[in-house]
Amino acid sequence: MLNVAPILALLGGRLKQREAPWYALFDALLQLAGSSLSSDSVTKQVNSEERDDTRQALDAVWEEEQVKFIEDNATACDSSPLNQYQRRFSQDVAPQYVDISAGGGK
């Protein structure tokens, strides 16, 4: 839990700034983790942040990059999934079958 202590402190600080009573829960988690941080220790950072609770601002913060499964121009790049697949199997030996029921040489 010490790995996420700065995040817990920041969340607690933001809740305290908004006068929400739940900041005490984050302080309790920080104490249980043995961290020296608290919601009070990030007051300067929280006060310097510009507060914007609009949906557009929240969407901008949490928006993820669009996932691409195959590149648009897959043939132009050697690292494209299609080229990687073709290179992977290019050295495979194709099986050749001999029909022994045809008689062959005796």
C-alpha positions as CSV (number, residue, x, y, z in Angstrom):
1,M,0.0,0.0,0.0
2,L,3.0,2.3,0.4
3,N,3.3,2.3,-3.4
4,V,0.0,4.1,-3.7
5,A,0.4,6.3,-0.7
6,P,1.0,9.5,-2.7
7,I,-2.3,8.9,-4.6
8,L,-4.2,8.2,-1.4
9,A,-2.8,11.4,0.1
10,L,-3.8,13.4,-2.9
11,L,-7.3,12.0,-3.0
12,G,-7.6,12.7,0.7
13,G,-6.3,16.3,0.2
14,R,-8.8,16.9,-2.5
15,L,-11.7,15.6,-0.4
16,K,-10.6,17.8,2.5
17,Q,-10.5,20.8,0.3
18,R,-14.1,20.1,-0.7
19,E,-15.0,19.7,2.9
20,A,-16.0,16.1,2.5
21,P,-15.7,14.0,5.7
22,W,-14.4,11.0,3.8
23,Y,-10.8,12.4,3.7
24,A,-10.4,10.8,7.2
25,L,-10.7,7.3,5.5
26,F,-7.7,8.1,3.3
27,D,-5.7,9.3,6.3
28,A,-6.6,6.1,8.1
29,L,-5.4,4.0,5.1
30,L,-2.1,6.0,5.1
31,Q,-1.6,5.3,8.8
32,L,-2.3,1.6,8.3
33,A,0.3,1.6,5.5
34,G,2.9,3.2,7.7
35,S,3.2,6.2,5.5
36,S,4.3,9.6,6.7
37,L,1.9,11.3,4.2
38,S,-1.5,12.6,5.1
39,S,-4.2,14.7,3.4
40,D,-2.6,17.8,5.0
41,S,0.8,17.1,3.5
42,V,-0.4,17.8,-0.1
43,T,-2.3,21.0,0.7
44,K,0.0,23.2,-1.4
45,Q,-0.4,20.9,-4.5
46,V,-4.2,20.7,-4.1
47,N,-4.5,24.5,-3.6
48,S,-2.5,25.1,-6.8
49,E,-4.7,22.9,-9.0
50,E,-7.4,24.5,-11.0
51,R,-10.7,22.9,-10.2
52,D,-12.9,22.1,-13.1
53,D,-15.7,19.6,-12.5
54,T,-17.3,19.9,-15.9
55,R,-18.0,16.7,-17.9
56,Q,-15.7,17.8,-20.6
57,A,-12.8,18.3,-18.2
58,L,-13.3,14.9,-16.6
59,D,-13.6,13.2,-20.0
60,A,-10.3,14.9,-21.1
61,V,-8.5,13.6,-18.1
62,W,-9.8,10.0,-18.3
63,E,-10.0,9.7,-22.1
64,E,-7.9,6.8,-23.4
65,E,-6.1,6.4,-26.7
66,Q,-8.1,4.6,-29.4
67,V,-7.0,1.0,-29.7
68,K,-5.8,-0.1,-33.2
69,F,-5.7,-3.8,-33.9
70,I,-4.1,-3.6,-37.4
71,E,-2.3,-0.5,-38.7
72,D,-4.1,1.4,-41.5
73,N,-1.0,1.0,-43.8
74,A,0.1,-2.4,-42.7
75,T,2.2,-3.1,-45.8
76,A,4.4,0.0,-45.4
77,C,5.9,-1.0,-42.1
78,D,8.0,-4.1,-41.4
79,S,6.7,-4.3,-37.9
80,S,3.1,-4.6,-38.9
81,P,1.2,-7.7,-37.5
82,L,0.7,-9.0,-41.0
83,N,4.4,-8.9,-41.9
84,Q,5.3,-10.4,-38.6
85,Y,3.0,-13.3,-39.2
86,Q,4.3,-13.8,-42.7
87,R,8.0,-13.7,-41.5
88,R,7.2,-16.2,-38.7
89,F,6.1,-18.9,-41.2
90,S,8.3,-18.0,-44.2
91,Q,11.0,-20.5,-43.2
92,D,8.6,-23.4,-42.6
93,V,9.0,-26.4,-44.8
94,A,5.9,-27.3,-46.7
95,P,5.1,-31.0,-46.5
96,Q,5.3,-33.1,-49.7
97,Y,3.3,-36.3,-49.9
98,V,4.2,-39.3,-52.0
99,D,1.4,-41.5,-53.3
100,I,2.7,-45.1,-52.7
101,S,-0.5,-46.7,-54.0
102,A,0.4,-45.6,-57.5
103,G,2.8,-48.5,-57.9
104,G,6.1,-46.8,-57.9
105,G,9.3,-48.7,-59.0
106,K,9.7,-52.4,-58.1
